[in-house]
Amino acid sequence: MDHLKLYDYLTKARERVLNALRPLTPEHYHHEFNFGLKTIARTLTHVMISEWYYIERFTGRHVPPYVEWPIKDETPPEFGVVEATWREQEQATRAALAAERDWTRTIAWDSFPDDAGRRSHITATVGDLLAQLVLHEVHHRAQVMAMLRGLGDGVAPLQDIDYNDLMYERRLLT
């Protein structure tokens, strides 16, 4: 598997999502739904900060407690801030992935307390973290796509953004 190509797919698909969201009004961006993280704003912010978190773990950097994070999904910044922050973050993420030579390398950390105050010692490979980063975004991207459809008239839905559509080489036959 080409790990960078997988991340490149994610960023290409993300670009289509961002293009679909850019024309939204603030009312659309913060419109509440009855599923997922409730709004496009929270969902997009959550995915962006989760990628940051996974790469911090991936590279072995210290991750401060969530309350100290500069961006939180409960108080999502406006779309332009999320987009600009994510574009900058993409470069650091791609560089970290490009530098990795052992996808079976194990990393471990102690979790933050959950809602019941419990903590866990977590062990995963860097390949596991990449899988989580990719699949987590795909999961929430599907929610955003459903939210776009739920906004109704005047908002263009986001069509399929499958890997094969974005990454396979194609040559038209005569």
Secondary structure, 3 states (H helix, E strand, C coil): CCHHHHHHHHHHHHHHHHHHHCCCCHHHHCCCCCCCCCCHHHHHHHHHHHHHHHHHHHHCCCCCCHHHCCCCCCCCCCHHHHHHHHHHHHHHHHHHHHHCCCCCCEEEEECCCCCCCCCCEEEEEHHHHHHHHHHHHHHHHHHHHHHHHHCCCCCCCCCCCCHHHHHCCCCCCC
